[in-house]
Amino acid sequence: MQIFFYITCTNIKEAKKISSVLVKKKLIACANIFNNIQSVFSWKSKVKFSKEVIITGKTTKKLQTKIISEVKKLHSYDVPCIIFSKISSGNEDFLKWIRNSTR
C-alpha cells in the first residue's frame, strides 16, 4: 500500500538532508520541500511561533517504521512531526512507480 508522509523541519538544510538520505536508502520514492512555513504550536505549556520547512512525499506502508527511525536520527527536534496518510487512489502508473522506487 502506498502512503503519503508529512515531516516538519527546522530549516531547508535539514529538510534537504533528511529527504536525500531517505531517497538514497530507497525508503521513499520522492519528497517535496515547502520552505518558509509559519507554524503555531504548544510546547512546554507555551504557545510558540516558528518558521519551519515541510517535507511531503510518497512511500509504502511497510517502510513507515524504518522512516521514523531514520528521521529521528537525522532530525534536530526532540519530538519530530512524522505522520503518514493512506493514498486511497491515483494514477496507477505513478503508484506503481512508488512501489518500484522503494525497497
C-alpha positions, -999 to +999 in steps of 0.1 A: +000+000+000+013+034-009+012+062+016+018+099+018+041+114+046+044+148+062+075+159+082+083+193+096+119+206+099+137+235+114+153+247+081+159+240+044+193+224+051+178+198+075+149+191+051+172+185+022+195+163+042+166+141+055+150+139+021+182+130+003+190+103+028+155+088+026+157+087-012+192+073-013+182+045+011+151+038-011+128+044+019+108+070-001+101+074-038+103+112-037+100+142-014+086+177-019+100+205+002+079+236+011+100+264+026+092+292+050+060+279+065+047+297+096+038+272+124+019+279+156+021+252+183+022+245+220+055+234+235+062+231+272+029+249+281+037+279+259+023+290+225+052+291+201+056+307+166+082+293+143+092+293+107+095+257+095+101+237+064+077+209+054+087+177+036+059+157+020+063+127-002+054+092-012+064+058+001+049+024+011+033+014+044+058-013+050+086+013+053+069+036+080+089+022+109+123+025+091+114+060+080+106+071+116+138+056+129+159+073+102+143+107+106+147+106+144+185+100+139+188+130+115+163+154+130+171+183+153+138+183+172+132+163+204+098+152+190+098+155+153+065+155+134+064+124+112+029+114+101+015+092+074-017+090+054-030+063+031-032+070-006-066+057-015-064+061-053-045+078-080-027+074-113-019+036-112+013+041-132+025+066-106+015+043-077+035+015-094+065+039-096+063+045-059+063+007-052+092+002-077+113+031-063+113+019-027+127-013-012 
